[in-house]
């Protein structure tokens, strides 16, 4: 217990240091301070460093591609200069949350609960509205003393994850969605404003404006008489009958707009099912039963989704032969579908048919050169087949367009190191560590690179400049702690 308390105290010291490093408002001052967009972004990046460091982000390139596709109309229709970063959290509870600087997390449980693409988009639009309407900054002005306890709770939960992963996962997710929302101080006024602005954004993005009130109503009706077991979304976004009614009335003011759900939405739901389930075998049996009793044709959307979900489960339980049979049927229906292609490659690889898997992924990469799912799965197969130089080329192209993609950077560092480009590998590892806020570790990697530079004056000068920059940041952090 003493050791745990010591860690908490150390975190509090670090939080004080972060407070100074990011030029946050003086918590002891009574003067009203406006939190700038740059400061909001800095706080959000600080949160993200901690989330990445403790592995709380649920990363699946297919799902992440879909999330960017889903939110693209929302980001395009948003008429502010605010940038947004969307990410998934592995948590079966129904929730989403906004953090300072436009970082928005969505629980896997919300995907499972949503009945339409518009319902997911409605929650994203609501969270985006909290950011664009400066609810975070306005709350900080009212509650200048609330930042450190909130950050402490987040890091405390993350630390708990090192002692008990399950408890830590739940605690951190609850803290992010609960403590952060408390820090934003979601008053009734803020919630109503987020509903109003979010619904405008939803409509202007081409989604069904009724989806917001439909989703909120369904959650409310299912739990209105069980206030002690509310979904996290209702706990962190207080609902009322008046707010529900207002949301429904507001939706009637828009022209009817029907949004056709994409096939990807249902395939993503199938993937998330296996993330949220407590019994993979029970879920497989459920998919099989529904597939066998389905009245639709084999080509119908419903049957394809059921077969895909069934195949995923078979692959997870190592029944690769039958899983491959199911996926090949899907490929015959839609040969270009990236979900089916990657499922086939994954099954082939797991069943020791690596050459065949590589061929599928190479063809998929040619078809979808800008897809992170196609790129990263292809690069992974190249690394697995020891074609490190080709993997390096593929990943360099991708990371030039996505310089902050830590998964791609990690793969690139491996490909660089194994292909003999050690200086590059050390530099890439340094970039990854900087994204986690580990300046000391990054400096070490650059010092290794310096030793490997072998007298290249331009490279030596560049590395020394980067080391100097990071040492200055580390020194500033130590002085302000």
N, C-alpha and C positions, 0 to 999 in steps of 0.2 A: 504493500500500500504506500509506503514512504517513497519507493522508487517511482510509482505512478504519479504521486503528488509532485515529485521533483520534476518529472517530465512536463506536467501541466504548468508549473511555474516557469520552466524554460520556454514554453510556448508563449506564455504571457509576455515574457521579455522580448521574444521575437515579434509579437504583435505590436508592442510599443515601438520597436525598431521599424516595423513596416509602416506604422502610423507616421513616423518622421520621414521615412524614405519616400513615401508617396505624397508628402505635403498635404496630409489630410487636415481637417479643421482641428484646432486645439481643443481637446476635450474638456479642458478646465476653463475655457473662456465662455462667458455668458453672451458674448456678442453674436449676432446673427451672421452666419457665414454661408455664402453660396458655394455649393460644390460644383466645380466646373465639369464639363463633359470629359476633359482630359483626366481629371482626378477620378471621376467615376470609372473610366476605362482602366486606370491604374489599379483601382481597388478590385475590379472584376478580374484583371489579369493575375492579381495576387491570389484571389480565390481559385482561379483555374490552375495555378501552379500547384496548390495544395491538392486539388482534386486529381490532377494528373499524377502527382507523386504517390498518391495512395491508391491508384488504380481504380477510381470510382466510376470512370467513364466506361460505358458499355460500347465496345467498338466492334461493329460488323460492317465491312465496307459496302455490302449490298444495302443494308438498312441506312447507312449514312448517306449513300448516294440518293436513296429515296427521300430522306429527310430534307436534303438540299433541293431536290426536285419539288417536293411538296411546298416548301417555304419560298421558293423562287418567286412565284406570283405575288406573295405577301411583301417580300423585300422590294420587288419592282414597283408595286403600287404605293409603298410607303414614301411619302413626299418629304421626308426629313433627310438630314445628312447622317443620321445614325447608322452605324454598321452593326450587324448582328452575327452572332456565332451560335449555332444550334448544336446540341449534343444530346445523346441518350444516356440515361442512368438505368442500371440494372436494378429494378425494384418493381415488384408486382402491384404495389399500391397505385391508386389512380391519382396522379398529380403531375404538375409542371411548375416551374418557378423561373423568375427572372432575377438576374444578378446585375450589379452595377456594370455599366459599359456595354450593355446589349448582349450579354451571355445568357442564353436561355436553355434550360435543361428540361427534358421531357422523360418521364418514367416509362419503362416498358409496359407497365400496367395500364397506362392511359391508352396505348395502342390497342391492347386487348379489349378494353371497355368500349372503345369508339365503334360505332356502327357504320360510319361513313368517313370518307376523306375530309369532308367539310367539317365534321365534328372535331377532328384532330386540328385542322387549320383554324377553327374558331378559338381553341385554347391558345394556339400559337399567337394569333392576332391579339387576344386579350393580354397575353404576357408582353408582346411587343408594345402595346399601348401603355402599359405601366412604365416602360422605358422611355418612350417618346414623350410622354406627358410629364417627365421628370419627377415622378412620384418618389423615386429614390432620393434625389437631391433635396426635394421639398421636405422629406421626412428627416434627412440629416440636419437640415436647418432647425427643425423643431426638437430633435432629439440628438443633440451633439454628443451626448455621453453614451450612446447606445452601441457605437461601433466596436469597441474593444470586447465587451461581453459577447457580442455576436460572433466575432472572429474567434474568440476563445472557445466558444461552444463548437464551432466548426472544427477547429484543430483538435479539440478534446475528443470529439467523435472520431476523427481520423486516427488519433492515437489509440483509441479503443479498438479500432480495427486491427491493430498490430497484436493485440492481446486475444481478441475473439473476432475473426473476420465477419461472422454473421451478425453479431451484435454491433460491430463497428459500421457495417454496411447500412443497417437499419438506422442507427443513430445519426450517421452523417447525412443520409438522405433526408431524414426527418428534420435535422438541423438546417440543411440547405433550404428545404421547402418551408420549414416552420420558423426558425430563427431569422432567416433572411426576410421572409414575408413580414415578420414582426418588426424587423429593422426598417423596412419600407413603410411600416405603419399604414396598412391597407384600411383606411377608414371607409365608411360607406360611400362617401363622396368619391374617393379614389376608385373603388370598385365599380361604381356606376359610370364614372368617366372612362375606365378601361373597357367596360361593356360597350359604351356608345362609340368610342373611337375604334375599338376592335371590330365592331360590327360594320362600320363604314369601310374599314380596311378589308374585311372579309368579302364584302359585296364587290368592292372595286377590284378585287383579285380574281373574281370569277367564281367564287365559292357561294354556296347557299347560305344567305344570312340567317335563315331559320335554324341552322345547325347549332348556333350558340345557345339559343333558348331551349332547343330540343335536348341538348346534352345536359345543360344545367338542370332542366326540369326532371330528366330521368334520374339523375343522381339524387336530387332533392326528394323526389317521390319515393325512391327506394330506401331512403334513410331518415326521413323526417320524423319517424316515430322511434328511432333508435339513435338518439343523440350521443350515446356513449361509444358508438362504433361507426363514426362517420368516416367516409373516405378522406384521405389527406387533403384532397382538393377543396372539400367543403370546410375543413378545419382551417386551412390557410387562406381560403378565399371565402369569408363568411357570406352565407346565402340567406335569403329571407323570401317569404311569399311575395312581398312587395317588389323585391328586385326581380324575381322570376316573372311576375306579371309585367313589369316595366320592360323587361327584355323581350317578352312575347309581343307586346304592343309595338315596340320599336321595330321589330322584324316585319310587321305588317306594312310599314311605311315604305318598304323597298319593293321594287318590281320583282315579280316572280323570276327566279333564276335557278335553273336546275344544273347541278354539277354532276357529270358522269364520273363515278369512281374509277380510278385506273386499276388495271389488273395487278400492278405492283402493290397497291394497298393491301389486297387480300393475301398476296404472297408474303409480304412483310409480316402480316398478322400471324401467318403460319410459322414463320421463323421465330417470332417473339413468343408464340405459344410454348415452345420448347425451352425458352429462357425462364418463363414464369411458372411452369408446371412443377409440382412436387412429385409427380410420378410419370416418368417418360413412357413406361410400358402401358399405363392406363390411357395416356394420350394417344399412343399408337393404336390401341384397340378402338378408341373412339373414332379416330380418323378412318380406320378400316371399316368399321360398322357403318359409318355414314356413307362411305364410298360404295359399299356393297348394296346399300338400300337406296342410293340415289336413283331418281327416275330420269334424270337428264341424259343427254348423249355424252359420249366420252369426250367430245370436243367442247362441251359447255364450260363456261367459266367456273361454275361451281365444282364440276368434276375435276377440272384441272387443279384447282386449289386443294381439294381433298386428296388427290393423288400426290401432289407435291408435299403436303404435310405428312402424308403416310410415308413417302420416300425418305423424308428427312429423319423421321423416327427410326425407320429401318436402318439407316446409315449409322445413327447414334448407338444402336444396339448391335452393330457389326454384322447385320444381315445384308452384306453388300450385294450378294447375288440378286436377291429380290428387289433391293433398292434400285439396282441398275436397270432391272426390267421395267420398273415403274417410271423411272426418269427417261428411258429411251422411248417409252410411249408418249411422254410429254414432248420430247424432242421431235417426234414425228408430227405432232400437232402444230408446234410452233418452234421451228429449228433455230430461230434467231433470239429467242427469249434468253436474256442473260442469266436469270435465276436458274433456269433449267440447265444451261451450259455449265455454270459453275457447280451446280449440284452434281452433274455427271462427272466433271473433272475431280471433284472432291472424293466421290465414291471410288473412281478409278485409282486415284492416288492411295487411298486407304486400303484398297484391295491389291496393292503392290503392282498396279499397272501404270507406273509412273510415266512411261513414254507416251502411252495413249492419253493420259491426263494432260501432259505437256502440249500435245498436238491440239487438244480441244481448247486449251487456254490460249495458245498462240493464235489460233483462228479467231477466238473471241476478242483478243486484244486488237487484232486487225480490224475487226468489225466495230469495236468500241474503244478507240485509242485514248479517249479523254475520260473514260470511266475509271474511278479509283478501284472499283471492285475488279474490273478486268485487268487493270494494271498491276495491282498488288498481288492478286492471285497468280498472274503470269510470272511476275518477278519471283514470287515465293517458289514456284515450280522450277524456275531456272536455277535458283540457289540450291534447291533440293537435288537437282541433276548436275550440280557443280559447274554450271555455265555462268560463272561469276561475272565475267566481262560483259556478257549480254545483259545480265540482271542489272549491272551498274549503269549501262546505257539507258535502259528502260526507266530506272528509278531516277536518274539524273534529270531526264526529260520531265518527269512528273514533279519532282521537288522544285524545279525551277519555277513552275507555275503554282506550286503549293509549298512555299518555304517553311511553313510552320506545322506541317503534317508530321507529328512525331513518330507515328507508326512507319510511314514511308522513309523517314530519315533513319530510323533504327535499321530497317532492311537495307538501306543504301550503305550505311556504315559497315554492315556485315559483308555486303558485296564488294565494297571498296577494299576492305581488309583482306578478304580471301582472294581477291584478284591482284594483290600486291601493291595497291595504292594506299600505303599506310598513312601518309601525310593527310590525304583526303579523309580517310577513315577517322583519324584523330580530330580533324576539324569538324566533321559531321557530328561526332560524339559530343564535342564541346557545345555545338548548337543545341543538341538535345538537352544537355544538362542546364544550359542557360534557360531553356523553356520551363525547367523545373525549379528555377531559382537557385541552382547549385553552382555558384560562381567559382568556388574553390575547386570543385571537380572539373569544371570546364577549363580552368587555368592549367590544371595538371595535364589534361588532354592536349592542350596547345603547346605545353612544354615538351611533351612527347613528340609532337609534330615538329617542333623546332629542332630536336635532336636528329630527326629523320630528314630534315630539309637539305643537308649536305652542301651547305655553302651557297645556295641559291639566294642571291642578295634581295631580289624583289620579294620572294616568299618569306625570307627571314624578317624583312622589314614589316611585311603585312602581319605576320604572326606576332611579332613584338608589339606592334600597335594594338592588336586585339587583346593581348595579355595585359598591357598597360591599362586599357579601357576597363577590363574586368576587375583588375586589382583595385582600381579607383572605386568601382561600384562596391566591391567587398569591403574596402576600407571605410567608405561612407556608411555602410550598413553597421559595421562594428562601432564606429564613433557615435552613431545615433541610437544604439541599443542601450 
